[in-house]
């Protein structure tokens, strides 16, 4: 019989999308206040890899990725996703907007082997995590590179975003080495 062990800590990441740079900046301040210090962020980039979100978010969508300083227990992802949904609702209530969804905050995490994104939508390639939240393996690390699945969002395979995820993987490895030396991670 196998024996369970505590999960290995992961590096929390978040993507914020909006057709307003000010909304992204507002969201960035909210997530840092809620989840801790941001260690790394991408420049804000044009999210023109798909038109899927244009119906609810309008055109000219921008996006930015954030990675947090402190590793977390991966079991916290459902509550973090529910918190991100609550932050979105706060922004919606601050004033009237010309789009149905003025901001989208999508948390996930990076391990040494995968990038997981949280979602409220169940599909065949997603697993239930709890609290109404599902997880999707968006990228898998093997063969010394990040590999997409057939469901990976197109912006996550851009060279810049793959570089961001690789920096997160390497940062997590460094953090885990220190934690293991201190006896706080397996």
N, C-alpha and C positions, 0 to 999 in steps of 0.2 A: 504494500500500500504506500502510495506517495504521501509526502508530507507538505502541507502548504507553508509558504514563506511570505513575509511582507513584500509588497511590490518594490521594485527598484525605482527611485525617484526619477522624474522626467522634467524636461524644460518646457514650461508653459509658453505658448506663443499665441498671438491674436492677430487677426486681420481686421482692419476697419475700412469700410467702403462707403462712399457717399458721392453725390455730385457737387458737394460743397467742401472745400478745403477747411473752412471754419468748423464744419461738423466733425471732420476727422480730427482736427486739433482738440475740439471739445471732448470727443470720445477718448482720445489719448490721455487727457488729464484724468478722466473718470476711471479708466482701467488701471492707471498707475496708482491712483488713490485707493482703489479696491483691491488690487492684487500684488502691489509692491513695485519695487524699482525696475524700470525698463533697462535692460542691459544693451540691447541692439535694436535698431529699427532701420528699415529701408527708407529710401527717399519715397515721397508720394509719387505714384506712377499712374498712367492712364490705364484703366481697366477696360480695355477694348478687345479682350480675347473672346468675348461672347456678348450677344445682345439679350441674353436670357433675363437679366435683371432690369432692363430698360423699362419694361411695362410698369414696374412698381417703384423704381428708383430714378427714372428719367434718363436722359442721355448725359454724356460727359462724365461718367462715373470715374472716380479716382479711388486708389487703394493704397494702403500702407500696412506693412507687416511689423510686428513688435515681438521681441523675445524678452523674457523677464529674467532677472538676476538669480533668484533663488529657485532651485529645483523644488518640485511639489510631488505629492502622492498622486498618481494617475487617477485614483478613485475620486478625486475632487472635481474632475472635469464636468460631471453633470451639474453640480451646484454652480460652478463657474459659468457654464453655458446659460443656466437659468438666470444668473446674475447679469450676464451680458444682455439677455432679452429684456430684463428690467431696466437696464441703463438705456437701451434703445427707446423704451416706452417713455422714460423721463424726457429724453430729447424731443420726442414727438409732441409731448405736452407743453414744451417751453414756448412754442409759438406755432402759428399755422404754417404749413409747408405746402409747396406746390406739387409734391409727390406723395404717394401712399406710404413709402418707406424711406424716410430721409437719411437714415443711417443703418448700417449693417455691421454688427460686431460678431466676429466668428472666432472663438477660441479653439485651441487644440494643443497638442504637445508633441515634442520631438523626443524619441528615445535613440539609443545607439543603432536601432534597426528600422525605425519607421516614423512617419509623420501621421498622427491621428488628428482628424478634425471632428468636432462635435456638431450635431445637427438634431433638429426635432423631427426630421423626415425619415421614416423607415423605408428601406429598399433592400433588395436581395443581397447587396454587398455590404450592408451595415449591420452592426450588432448592438443590441440594447445594453446600455450602461446603467440605467436607473434614472429615476426622477423625470421620465418622459424624454430622455436624451439617448441618442444613438451615436456610435462612433464609426468612423470610416478610415480605413488605411488608405491614405492619399498617396503616399510615396513609401517605397520600401528600399532599404539600403542593402544591396548585395552586389558582388562583383566590383567592389570599391567605387560604387557610384549609386546615386539615387535613381530609382526606376519608378515610373508611373504605372498605374493600373489603367484599365480601359475607362474608368470613371473619374480619373484625376482631372481637376479643374485646369484648363489650359494655362492660366497664369502661373501655376505652381511648377511648370516645366520650363519656364523662361530661365535663361542662364543666370540672371540676377537673383531670382527667387531660389533656384537650386543652390546658389552660392550662400544665400542667407540660411537655408536649412542646413547646409554643410557646416557653416560656422556654429550654428546651434548645436549640432551633433558633437563637434569637437569641444565646444565649451562645456557641454554636459559631461563628456568623458573626463575633462579636467576636474570638474566639480566632483564627480563620482570617485575619482582616484583619491582626492582629499578626504571625502566622506568615508571611504573604505579604510584609509589610513587612521582615521579618527574612530573607526568602529561604528559609524552611524549609517552605513549602507552596506548591503551584502555584495 
